[in-house]
Each structure stands twice: as C-alpha cells, then as structure tokens.
Amino acid sequence: MTTSLKIEGMSCEHCVKHVKEGLEAINGVKSANVKLKEKSAVVEHGEEVGLETLKAAVVEAGYEVA
Ligand SMILES: [Cu+2]
C-alpha cells in the first residue's frame, strides 16, 4: 500500500536523505520517495505498517508531519 505524508522542517537534500533513511529503516517499508520541494514523502509499505509508525519515524529523524 502507499501512504503520502506532508513533512515540515526539511531544508536541504541532507534532510531528505535523513527522512528517507528513517522511513526505509522501518520493517515492512519497501521504499520511501521523499521530495524537498513538495515537502512530501510517498511510502510504499506492507499492510502491517501503520500511519503512526511512519509518523514516528519522521519525528524520530527530527522533522514534523503536517
Ligand atoms: Cu537539511
């Protein structure tokens, strides 16, 4: 399944990489496509991965989910 997140606080490609790595470290996440300009992340993941888990990974990386 696919989940789109709006992310606040990313200012450069380093941030993008940080968020991407945080999301892709979750068990069950296949890929995370993070875009700086769009302030977005599109995450491909299995059904076992809930929205709260995705949000927590973004917060853990130091950013906010809008
Ligand atoms: Cu940055």
N, CA, C, O and the ligand as a Tripos MOL2 file, in Angstrom:
@<TRIPOS>MOLECULE
protein
  265   263    67     0     0
PROTEIN
NO_CHARGES

@<TRIPOS>ATOM
      1 N           0.8340   -1.1930    0.0000 N.3       1 MET1
      2 CA          0.0000    0.0000    0.0000 C.3       1 MET1
      3 C           0.8730    1.2490    0.0000 C.2       1 MET1
      4 O           2.0690    1.1880    0.2870 O.2       1 MET1
      5 N           0.2620    2.3720   -0.3230 N.am      2 THR2
      6 CA          1.0060    3.6260   -0.4370 C.3       2 THR2
      7 C           0.4290    4.6600    0.5190 C.2       2 THR2
      8 O          -0.7860    4.8430    0.5960 O.2       2 THR2
      9 N           1.3060    5.3260    1.2380 N.am      3 THR3
     10 CA          0.8750    6.4070    2.1230 C.3       3 THR3
     11 C           1.6650    7.6640    1.7940 C.2       3 THR3
     12 O           2.8870    7.6210    1.6480 O.2       3 THR3
     13 N           0.9600    8.7800    1.6780 N.am      4 SER4
     14 CA          1.6190   10.0620    1.4420 C.3       4 SER4
     15 C           1.6250   10.8640    2.7310 C.2       4 SER4
     16 O           0.6250   10.9360    3.4450 O.2       4 SER4
     17 N           2.7670   11.4630    3.0120 N.am      5 LEU5
     18 CA          2.8970   12.2940    4.2050 C.3       5 LEU5
     19 C           3.3400   13.6860    3.7940 C.2       5 LEU5
     20 O           4.1010   13.8490    2.8400 O.2       5 LEU5
     21 N           2.8660   14.6810    4.5110 N.am      6 LYS6
     22 CA          3.3740   16.0420    4.3610 C.3       6 LYS6
     23 C           4.3640   16.2700    5.4910 C.2       6 LYS6
     24 O           4.0490   16.0700    6.6640 O.2       6 LYS6
     25 N           5.5680   16.6940    5.1160 N.am      7 ILE7
     26 CA          6.6200   16.8260    6.1210 C.3       7 ILE7
     27 C           7.1060   18.2670    6.2080 C.2       7 ILE7
     28 O           7.4080   18.9080    5.2020 O.2       7 ILE7
     29 N           7.1710   18.7520    7.4380 N.am      8 GLU8
     30 CA          7.6670   20.1040    7.6930 C.3       8 GLU8
     31 C           9.0700   20.0420    8.2620 C.2       8 GLU8
     32 O           9.3980   19.1460    9.0410 O.2       8 GLU8
     33 N           9.8990   21.0040    7.8660 N.am      9 GLY9
     34 CA         11.2010   21.1540    8.5090 C.3       9 GLY9
     35 C          12.3870   20.7300    7.6680 C.2       9 GLY9
     36 O          13.5330   20.9060    8.0810 O.2       9 GLY9
     37 N          12.1290   20.1700    6.4840 N.am     10 MET10
     38 CA         13.2570   19.7630    5.6330 C.3      10 MET10
     39 C          13.7600   20.9870    4.8650 C.2      10 MET10
     40 O          12.9770   21.7180    4.2600 O.2      10 MET10
     41 N          15.0900   21.1990    4.8980 N.am     11 SER11
     42 CA         15.6260   22.3860    4.2340 C.3      11 SER11
     43 C          16.6550   22.0870    3.1500 C.2      11 SER11
     44 O          17.0210   22.9840    2.3900 O.2      11 SER11
     45 N          17.1210   20.8610    3.0630 N.am     12 CYS12
     46 CA         18.1050   20.5350    2.0330 C.3      12 CYS12
     47 C          18.0850   19.0410    1.7350 C.2      12 CYS12
     48 O          17.3260   18.2850    2.3430 O.2      12 CYS12
     49 N          18.9300   18.6240    0.7910 N.am     13 GLU13
     50 CA         18.9340   17.2180    0.3990 C.3      13 GLU13
     51 C          19.4130   16.2980    1.5250 C.2      13 GLU13
     52 O          19.0950   15.1090    1.5530 O.2      13 GLU13
     53 N          20.1760   16.8670    2.4410 N.am     14 HIS14
     54 CA         20.6020   16.0760    3.5890 C.3      14 HIS14
     55 C          19.3830   15.6760    4.4230 C.2      14 HIS14
     56 O          19.2770   14.5390    4.8830 O.2      14 HIS14
     57 N          18.4880   16.6070    4.6040 N.am     15 CYS15
     58 CA         17.2490   16.3290    5.3430 C.3      15 CYS15
     59 C          16.4390   15.2470    4.6280 C.2      15 CYS15
     60 O          15.9030   14.3320    5.2540 O.2      15 CYS15
     61 N          16.3640   15.3740    3.3170 N.am     16 VAL16
     62 CA         15.6160   14.4160    2.5090 C.3      16 VAL16
     63 C          16.1580   13.0010    2.7370 C.2      16 VAL16
     64 O          15.4100   12.0430    2.9340 O.2      16 VAL16
     65 N          17.4920   12.9140    2.7010 N.am     17 LYS17
     66 CA         18.1440   11.6190    2.8860 C.3      17 LYS17
     67 C          17.8700   11.0590    4.2830 C.2      17 LYS17
     68 O          17.6490    9.8620    4.4650 O.2      17 LYS17
     69 N          17.8930   11.9570    5.2510 N.am     18 HIS18
     70 CA         17.6640   11.5730    6.6390 C.3      18 HIS18
     71 C          16.2560   10.9870    6.8210 C.2      18 HIS18
     72 O          16.0760    9.9470    7.4550 O.2      18 HIS18
     73 N          15.2710   11.6800    6.2490 N.am     19 VAL19
     74 CA         13.8830   11.2170    6.3420 C.3      19 VAL19
     75 C          13.7100    9.8950    5.5950 C.2      19 VAL19
     76 O          13.0780    8.9610    6.0880 O.2      19 VAL19
     77 N          14.2870    9.8400    4.3970 N.am     20 LYS20
     78 CA         14.1870    8.6290    3.5820 C.3      20 LYS20
     79 C          14.7690    7.4180    4.3270 C.2      20 LYS20
     80 O          14.1650    6.3450    4.3630 O.2      20 LYS20
     81 N          15.9350    7.6130    4.9090 N.am     21 GLU21
     82 CA         16.5790    6.5120    5.6240 C.3      21 GLU21
     83 C          15.7590    6.0930    6.8450 C.2      21 GLU21
     84 O          15.6460    4.9080    7.1590 O.2      21 GLU21
     85 N          15.1950    7.0820    7.5180 N.am     22 GLY22
     86 CA         14.3770    6.7780    8.7000 C.3      22 GLY22
     87 C          13.1510    5.9590    8.3350 C.2      22 GLY22
     88 O          12.7930    5.0100    9.0320 O.2      22 GLY22
     89 N          12.5130    6.3350    7.2360 N.am     23 LEU23
     90 CA         11.3070    5.6160    6.8020 C.3      23 LEU23
     91 C          11.6620    4.2210    6.2920 C.2      23 LEU23
     92 O          10.9720    3.2460    6.5890 O.2      23 LEU23
     93 N          12.7350    4.1390    5.5300 N.am     24 GLU24
     94 CA         13.1000    2.8470    4.9420 C.3      24 GLU24
     95 C          13.6840    1.8760    5.9670 C.2      24 GLU24
     96 O          13.8280    0.6840    5.6930 O.2      24 GLU24
     97 N          14.0180    2.3930    7.1420 N.am     25 ALA25
     98 CA         14.5220    1.5160    8.2040 C.3      25 ALA25
     99 C          13.3900    0.7510    8.8860 C.2      25 ALA25
    100 O          13.6360   -0.2090    9.6150 O.2      25 ALA25
    101 N          12.1490    1.1780    8.6470 N.am     26 ILE26
    102 CA         11.0060    0.5000    9.2720 C.3      26 ILE26
    103 C          10.7980   -0.8570    8.6090 C.2      26 ILE26
    104 O          10.8190   -0.9890    7.3850 O.2      26 ILE26
    105 N          10.5990   -1.8480    9.4510 N.am     27 ASN27
    106 CA         10.2960   -3.1860    8.9540 C.3      27 ASN27
    107 C           8.9850   -3.1510    8.1770 C.2      27 ASN27
    108 O           7.9610   -2.7290    8.7150 O.2      27 ASN27
    109 N           9.0030   -3.5880    6.9240 N.am     28 GLY28
    110 CA          7.7750   -3.6010    6.1320 C.3      28 GLY28
    111 C           7.6670   -2.4610    5.1490 C.2      28 GLY28
    112 O           6.7820   -2.4590    4.2930 O.2      28 GLY28
    113 N           8.5670   -1.4780    5.2590 N.am     29 VAL29
    114 CA          8.5850   -0.3840    4.2790 C.3      29 VAL29
    115 C           9.4660   -0.7970    3.1040 C.2      29 VAL29
    116 O          10.6290   -1.1590    3.2830 O.2      29 VAL29
    117 N           8.8990   -0.7390    1.9020 N.am     30 LYS30
    118 CA          9.6320   -1.1480    0.7090 C.3      30 LYS30
    119 C          10.4500    0.0160    0.1570 C.2      30 LYS30
    120 O          11.6090   -0.1510   -0.2220 O.2      30 LYS30
    121 N           9.8380    1.1860    0.1170 N.am     31 SER31
    122 CA         10.5660    2.3490   -0.3900 C.3      31 SER31
    123 C           9.9090    3.6270    0.1070 C.2      31 SER31
    124 O           8.7210    3.6540    0.4290 O.2      31 SER31
    125 N          10.7120    4.6860    0.1600 N.am     32 ALA32
    126 CA         10.1840    5.9980    0.5220 C.3      32 ALA32
    127 C          10.7390    7.0080   -0.4760 C.2      32 ALA32
    128 O          11.9520    7.1590   -0.6250 O.2      32 ALA32
    129 N           9.8310    7.6880   -1.1490 N.am     33 ASN33
    130 CA         10.2200    8.7020   -2.1250 C.3      33 ASN33
    131 C           9.9760   10.0710   -1.4820 C.2      33 ASN33
    132 O           8.8370   10.5250   -1.3760 O.2      33 ASN33
    133 N          11.0560   10.7150   -1.0600 N.am     34 VAL34
    134 CA         10.9390   11.9670   -0.3100 C.3      34 VAL34
    135 C          11.3370   13.1300   -1.2090 C.2      34 VAL34
    136 O          12.3810   13.1030   -1.8600 O.2      34 VAL34
    137 N          10.4850   14.1530   -1.2310 N.am     35 LYS35
    138 CA         10.7580   15.3110   -2.0930 C.3      35 LYS35
    139 C          10.7920   16.5980   -1.2830 C.2      35 LYS35
    140 O           9.8600   16.9310   -0.5510 O.2      35 LYS35
    141 N          11.8970   17.3020   -1.4440 N.am     36 LEU36
    142 CA         12.1170   18.5430   -0.6940 C.3      36 LEU36
    143 C          11.1270   19.6210   -1.1020 C.2      36 LEU36
    144 O          10.4750   20.2310   -0.2540 O.2      36 LEU36
    145 N          11.0170   19.8530   -2.4070 N.am     37 LYS37
    146 CA         10.1780   20.9450   -2.9170 C.3      37 LYS37
    147 C           8.7130   20.7460   -2.5550 C.2      37 LYS37
    148 O           8.0140   21.6890   -2.1840 O.2      37 LYS37
    149 N           8.2640   19.5070   -2.6690 N.am     38 GLU38
    150 CA          6.8600   19.1900   -2.3790 C.3      38 GLU38
    151 C           6.6150   19.0040   -0.8800 C.2      38 GLU38
    152 O           5.4710   18.8960   -0.4380 O.2      38 GLU38
    153 N           7.7090   18.9680   -0.1020 N.am     39 LYS39
    154 CA          7.6080   18.6690    1.3310 C.3      39 LYS39
    155 C           6.8050   17.3960    1.5490 C.2      39 LYS39
    156 O           5.9100   17.3480    2.3930 O.2      39 LYS39
    157 N           7.1320   16.3780    0.7870 N.am     40 SER40
    158 CA          6.3170   15.1690    0.8480 C.3      40 SER40
    159 C           7.1570   13.9090    0.9110 C.2      40 SER40
    160 O           8.3360   13.8920    0.5570 O.2      40 SER40
    161 N           6.5060   12.8570    1.3740 N.am     41 ALA41
    162 CA          7.0850   11.5220    1.3120 C.3      41 ALA41
    163 C           5.9810   10.5820    0.8520 C.2      41 ALA41
    164 O           4.8820   10.5690    1.4050 O.2      41 ALA41
    165 N           6.2940    9.7970   -0.1700 N.am     42 VAL42
    166 CA          5.3630    8.7720   -0.6220 C.3      42 VAL42
    167 C           6.0000    7.4310   -0.2630 C.2      42 VAL42
    168 O           7.0640    7.0710   -0.7640 O.2      42 VAL42
    169 N           5.3210    6.7140    0.6130 N.am     43 VAL43
    170 CA          5.8980    5.4990    1.1800 C.3      43 VAL43
    171 C           5.1480    4.2610    0.6910 C.2      43 VAL43
    172 O           3.9260    4.1690    0.7990 O.2      43 VAL43
    173 N           5.9030    3.3260    0.1570 N.am     44 GLU44
    174 CA          5.3440    2.0260   -0.2300 C.3      44 GLU44
    175 C           5.6200    1.0540    0.9010 C.2      44 GLU44
    176 O           6.7650    0.8720    1.3130 O.2      44 GLU44
    177 N           4.5670    0.4340    1.3980 N.am     45 HIS45
    178 CA          4.7770   -0.4510    2.5480 C.3      45 HIS45
    179 C           3.7170   -1.5340    2.6390 C.2      45 HIS45
    180 O           2.6700   -1.4690    1.9950 O.2      45 HIS45
    181 N           4.0210   -2.5240    3.4530 N.am     46 GLY46
    182 CA          3.0660   -3.5980    3.6990 C.3      46 GLY46
    183 C           1.9540   -3.1380    4.6270 C.2      46 GLY46
    184 O           2.0630   -2.1040    5.2840 O.2      46 GLY46
    185 N           0.8790   -3.9240    4.6710 N.am     47 GLU47
    186 CA         -0.2920   -3.5480    5.4780 C.3      47 GLU47
    187 C          -0.0030   -3.5040    6.9660 C.2      47 GLU47
    188 O          -0.7250   -2.8650    7.7310 O.2      47 GLU47
    189 N           1.0620   -4.1930    7.3720 N.am     48 GLU48
    190 CA          1.3800   -4.2480    8.8040 C.3      48 GLU48
    191 C           1.9540   -2.9250    9.3180 C.2      48 GLU48
    192 O           2.0550   -2.7220   10.5280 O.2      48 GLU48
    193 N           2.3270   -2.0330    8.4100 N.am     49 VAL49
    194 CA          2.9180   -0.7610    8.8220 C.3      49 VAL49
    195 C           1.8230    0.3070    8.8890 C.2      49 VAL49
    196 O           1.2120    0.6540    7.8790 O.2      49 VAL49
    197 N           1.5930    0.8140   10.0900 N.am     50 GLY50
    198 CA          0.5360    1.8030   10.2760 C.3      50 GLY50
    199 C           1.0280    3.2300   10.1240 C.2      50 GLY50
    200 O           2.2300    3.4960   10.1480 O.2      50 GLY50
    201 N           0.0800    4.1400    9.9680 N.am     51 LEU51
    202 CA          0.3920    5.5610    9.8100 C.3      51 LEU51
    203 C           1.2020    6.0880   10.9850 C.2      51 LEU51
    204 O           2.1440    6.8600   10.8030 O.2      51 LEU51
    205 N           0.8300    5.6680   12.1890 N.am     52 GLU52
    206 CA          1.5320    6.1750   13.3780 C.3      52 GLU52
    207 C           3.0020    5.7780   13.3720 C.2      52 GLU52
    208 O           3.8600    6.5330   13.8290 O.2      52 GLU52
    209 N           3.2830    4.5930   12.8520 N.am     53 THR53
    210 CA          4.6690    4.1290   12.7690 C.3      53 THR53
    211 C           5.4610    4.9970   11.7990 C.2      53 THR53
    212 O           6.6120    5.3470   12.0610 O.2      53 THR53
    213 N           4.8380    5.3370   10.6850 N.am     54 LEU54
    214 CA          5.5000    6.1930    9.6920 C.3      54 LEU54
    215 C           5.7560    7.5760   10.2800 C.2      54 LEU54
    216 O           6.8480    8.1300   10.1480 O.2      54 LEU54
    217 N           4.7310    8.1210   10.9300 N.am     55 LYS55
    218 CA          4.8680    9.4500   11.5470 C.3      55 LYS55
    219 C           5.9800    9.4630   12.5890 C.2      55 LYS55
    220 O           6.7690   10.4040   12.6660 O.2      55 LYS55
    221 N           6.0270    8.4080   13.3840 N.am     56 ALA56
    222 CA          7.0220    8.3250   14.4510 C.3      56 ALA56
    223 C           8.4400    8.3280   13.8820 C.2      56 ALA56
    224 O           9.3500    8.9100   14.4720 O.2      56 ALA56
    225 N           8.6230    7.6760   12.7380 N.am     57 ALA57
    226 CA          9.9590    7.6270   12.1230 C.3      57 ALA57
    227 C          10.3820    9.0150   11.6450 C.2      57 ALA57
    228 O          11.5550    9.3770   11.7390 O.2      57 ALA57
    229 N           9.4320    9.7850   11.1370 N.am     58 VAL58
    230 CA          9.7450   11.1460   10.6820 C.3      58 VAL58
    231 C          10.1180   12.0200   11.8820 C.2      58 VAL58
    232 O          11.0910   12.7720   11.8350 O.2      58 VAL58
    233 N           9.3390   11.9130   12.9460 N.am     59 VAL59
    234 CA          9.6040   12.6810   14.1560 C.3      59 VAL59
    235 C          10.9550   12.2840   14.7480 C.2      59 VAL59
    236 O          11.7340   13.1290   15.1890 O.2      59 VAL59
    237 N          11.2040   10.9950   14.7440 N.am     60 GLU60
    238 CA         12.4820   10.4600   15.2480 C.3      60 GLU60
    239 C          13.6610   11.0440   14.4740 C.2      60 GLU60
    240 O          14.7210   11.3020   15.0440 O.2      60 GLU60
    241 N          13.4670   11.2510   13.1730 N.am     61 ALA61
    242 CA         14.5220   11.8090   12.3240 C.3      61 ALA61
    243 C          14.6890   13.3080   12.5700 C.2      61 ALA61
    244 O          15.6730   13.9030   12.1310 O.2      61 ALA61
    245 N          13.7260   13.9220   13.2730 N.am     62 GLY62
    246 CA         13.8520   15.3200   13.6320 C.3      62 GLY62
    247 C          12.9660   16.2830   12.8440 C.2      62 GLY62
    248 O          13.2110   17.4890   12.8230 O.2      62 GLY62
    249 N          11.9390   15.7420   12.2000 N.am     63 TYR63
    250 CA         11.0570   16.5850   11.3820 C.3      63 TYR63
    251 C           9.6080   16.3890   11.8440 C.2      63 TYR63
    252 O           9.3090   15.5570   12.7010 O.2      63 TYR63
    253 N           8.7220   17.1900   11.2390 N.am     64 GLU64
    254 CA          7.3190   17.1220   11.6560 C.3      64 GLU64
    255 C           6.4360   16.6570   10.5230 C.2      64 GLU64
    256 O           6.6730   16.9720    9.3560 O.2      64 GLU64
    257 N           5.4110   15.8990   10.8830 N.am     65 VAL65
    258 CA          4.4020   15.5170    9.8920 C.3      65 VAL65
    259 C           3.2500   16.5170   10.0120 C.2      65 VAL65
    260 O           2.6690   16.6820   11.0840 O.2      65 VAL65
    261 N           2.9330   17.1720    8.9130 N.am     66 ALA66
    262 CA          1.8820   18.1900    8.9220 C.3      66 ALA66
    263 C           0.5050   17.5250    8.9230 C.2      66 ALA66
    264 O          -0.5140   18.2160    8.9310 O.2      66 ALA66
    265 CU         18.9330   19.6410    5.5020 Cu       67 CU67
@<TRIPOS>BOND
     1     1     2 1
     2     2     3 1
     3     3     4 2
     4     3     5 am
     5     5     6 1
     6     6     7 1
     7     7     8 2
     8     7     9 am
     9     9    10 1
    10    10    11 1
    11    11    12 2
    12    11    13 am
    13    13    14 1
    14    14    15 1
    15    15    16 2
    16    15    17 am
    17    17    18 1
    18    18    19 1
    19    19    20 2
    20    19    21 am
    21    21    22 1
    22    22    23 1
    23    23    24 2
    24    23    25 am
    25    25    26 1
    26    26    27 1
    27    27    28 2
    28    27    29 am
    29    29    30 1
    30    30    31 1
    31    31    32 2
    32    31    33 am
    33    33    34 1
    34    34    35 1
    35    35    36 2
    36    35    37 am
    37    37    38 1
    38    38    39 1
    39    39    40 2
    40    39    41 am
    41    41    42 1
    42    42    43 1
    43    43    44 2
    44    43    45 am
    45    45    46 1
    46    46    47 1
    47    47    48 2
    48    47    49 am
    49    49    50 1
    50    50    51 1
    51    51    52 2
    52    51    53 am
    53    53    54 1
    54    54    55 1
    55    55    56 2
    56    55    57 am
    57    57    58 1
    58    58    59 1
    59    59    60 2
    60    59    61 am
    61    61    62 1
    62    62    63 1
    63    63    64 2
    64    63    65 am
    65    65    66 1
    66    66    67 1
    67    67    68 2
    68    67    69 am
    69    69    70 1
    70    70    71 1
    71    71    72 2
    72    71    73 am
    73    73    74 1
    74    74    75 1
    75    75    76 2
    76    75    77 am
    77    77    78 1
    78    78    79 1
    79    79    80 2
    80    79    81 am
    81    81    82 1
    82    82    83 1
    83    83    84 2
    84    83    85 am
    85    85    86 1
    86    86    87 1
    87    87    88 2
    88    87    89 am
    89    89    90 1
    90    90    91 1
    91    91    92 2
    92    91    93 am
    93    93    94 1
    94    94    95 1
    95    95    96 2
    96    95    97 am
    97    97    98 1
    98    98    99 1
    99    99   100 2
   100    99   101 am
   101   101   102 1
   102   102   103 1
   103   103   104 2
   104   103   105 am
   105   105   106 1
   106   106   107 1
   107   107   108 2
   108   107   109 am
   109   109   110 1
   110   110   111 1
   111   111   112 2
   112   111   113 am
   113   113   114 1
   114   114   115 1
   115   115   116 2
   116   115   117 am
   117   117   118 1
   118   118   119 1
   119   119   120 2
   120   119   121 am
   121   121   122 1
   122   122   123 1
   123   123   124 2
   124   123   125 am
   125   125   126 1
   126   126   127 1
   127   127   128 2
   128   127   129 am
   129   129   130 1
   130   130   131 1
   131   131   132 2
   132   131   133 am
   133   133   134 1
   134   134   135 1
   135   135   136 2
   136   135   137 am
   137   137   138 1
   138   138   139 1
   139   139   140 2
   140   139   141 am
   141   141   142 1
   142   142   143 1
   143   143   144 2
   144   143   145 am
   145   145   146 1
   146   146   147 1
   147   147   148 2
   148   147   149 am
   149   149   150 1
   150   150   151 1
   151   151   152 2
   152   151   153 am
   153   153   154 1
   154   154   155 1
   155   155   156 2
   156   155   157 am
   157   157   158 1
   158   158   159 1
   159   159   160 2
   160   159   161 am
   161   161   162 1
   162   162   163 1
   163   163   164 2
   164   163   165 am
   165   165   166 1
   166   166   167 1
   167   167   168 2
   168   167   169 am
   169   169   170 1
   170   170   171 1
   171   171   172 2
   172   171   173 am
   173   173   174 1
   174   174   175 1
   175   175   176 2
   176   175   177 am
   177   177   178 1
   178   178   179 1
   179   179   180 2
   180   179   181 am
   181   181   182 1
   182   182   183 1
   183   183   184 2
   184   183   185 am
   185   185   186 1
   186   186   187 1
   187   187   188 2
   188   187   189 am
   189   189   190 1
   190   190   191 1
   191   191   192 2
   192   191   193 am
   193   193   194 1
   194   194   195 1
   195   195   196 2
   196   195   197 am
   197   197   198 1
   198   198   199 1
   199   199   200 2
   200   199   201 am
   201   201   202 1
   202   202   203 1
   203   203   204 2
   204   203   205 am
   205   205   206 1
   206   206   207 1
   207   207   208 2
   208   207   209 am
   209   209   210 1
   210   210   211 1
   211   211   212 2
   212   211   213 am
   213   213   214 1
   214   214   215 1
   215   215   216 2
   216   215   217 am
   217   217   218 1
   218   218   219 1
   219   219   220 2
   220   219   221 am
   221   221   222 1
   222   222   223 1
   223   223   224 2
   224   223   225 am
   225   225   226 1
   226   226   227 1
   227   227   228 2
   228   227   229 am
   229   229   230 1
   230   230   231 1
   231   231   232 2
   232   231   233 am
   233   233   234 1
   234   234   235 1
   235   235   236 2
   236   235   237 am
   237   237   238 1
   238   238   239 1
   239   239   240 2
   240   239   241 am
   241   241   242 1
   242   242   243 1
   243   243   244 2
   244   243   245 am
   245   245   246 1
   246   246   247 1
   247   247   248 2
   248   247   249 am
   249   249   250 1
   250   250   251 1
   251   251   252 2
   252   251   253 am
   253   253   254 1
   254   254   255 1
   255   255   256 2
   256   255   257 am
   257   257   258 1
   258   258   259 1
   259   259   260 2
   260   259   261 am
   261   261   262 1
   262   262   263 1
   263   263   264 2
@<TRIPOS>SUBSTRUCTURE
     1 MET1         2 RESIDUE 1 A MET
     2 THR2         6 RESIDUE 1 A THR
     3 THR3        10 RESIDUE 1 A THR
     4 SER4        14 RESIDUE 1 A SER
     5 LEU5        18 RESIDUE 1 A LEU
     6 LYS6        22 RESIDUE 1 A LYS
     7 ILE7        26 RESIDUE 1 A ILE
     8 GLU8        30 RESIDUE 1 A GLU
     9 GLY9        34 RESIDUE 1 A GLY
    10 MET10       38 RESIDUE 1 A MET
    11 SER11       42 RESIDUE 1 A SER
    12 CYS12       46 RESIDUE 1 A CYS
    13 GLU13       50 RESIDUE 1 A GLU
    14 HIS14       54 RESIDUE 1 A HIS
    15 CYS15       58 RESIDUE 1 A CYS
    16 VAL16       62 RESIDUE 1 A VAL
    17 LYS17       66 RESIDUE 1 A LYS
    18 HIS18       70 RESIDUE 1 A HIS
    19 VAL19       74 RESIDUE 1 A VAL
    20 LYS20       78 RESIDUE 1 A LYS
    21 GLU21       82 RESIDUE 1 A GLU
    22 GLY22       86 RESIDUE 1 A GLY
    23 LEU23       90 RESIDUE 1 A LEU
    24 GLU24       94 RESIDUE 1 A GLU
    25 ALA25       98 RESIDUE 1 A ALA
    26 ILE26      102 RESIDUE 1 A ILE
    27 ASN27      106 RESIDUE 1 A ASN
    28 GLY28      110 RESIDUE 1 A GLY
    29 VAL29      114 RESIDUE 1 A VAL
    30 LYS30      118 RESIDUE 1 A LYS
    31 SER31      122 RESIDUE 1 A SER
    32 ALA32      126 RESIDUE 1 A ALA
    33 ASN33      130 RESIDUE 1 A ASN
    34 VAL34      134 RESIDUE 1 A VAL
    35 LYS35      138 RESIDUE 1 A LYS
    36 LEU36      142 RESIDUE 1 A LEU
    37 LYS37      146 RESIDUE 1 A LYS
    38 GLU38      150 RESIDUE 1 A GLU
    39 LYS39      154 RESIDUE 1 A LYS
    40 SER40      158 RESIDUE 1 A SER
    41 ALA41      162 RESIDUE 1 A ALA
    42 VAL42      166 RESIDUE 1 A VAL
    43 VAL43      170 RESIDUE 1 A VAL
    44 GLU44      174 RESIDUE 1 A GLU
    45 HIS45      178 RESIDUE 1 A HIS
    46 GLY46      182 RESIDUE 1 A GLY
    47 GLU47      186 RESIDUE 1 A GLU
    48 GLU48      190 RESIDUE 1 A GLU
    49 VAL49      194 RESIDUE 1 A VAL
    50 GLY50      198 RESIDUE 1 A GLY
    51 LEU51      202 RESIDUE 1 A LEU
    52 GLU52      206 RESIDUE 1 A GLU
    53 THR53      210 RESIDUE 1 A THR
    54 LEU54      214 RESIDUE 1 A LEU
    55 LYS55      218 RESIDUE 1 A LYS
    56 ALA56      222 RESIDUE 1 A ALA
    57 ALA57      226 RESIDUE 1 A ALA
    58 VAL58      230 RESIDUE 1 A VAL
    59 VAL59      234 RESIDUE 1 A VAL
    60 GLU60      238 RESIDUE 1 A GLU
    61 ALA61      242 RESIDUE 1 A ALA
    62 GLY62      246 RESIDUE 1 A GLY
    63 TYR63      250 RESIDUE 1 A TYR
    64 GLU64      254 RESIDUE 1 A GLU
    65 VAL65      258 RESIDUE 1 A VAL
    66 ALA66      262 RESIDUE 1 A ALA
    67 CU67       265 GROUP 0 **** ****
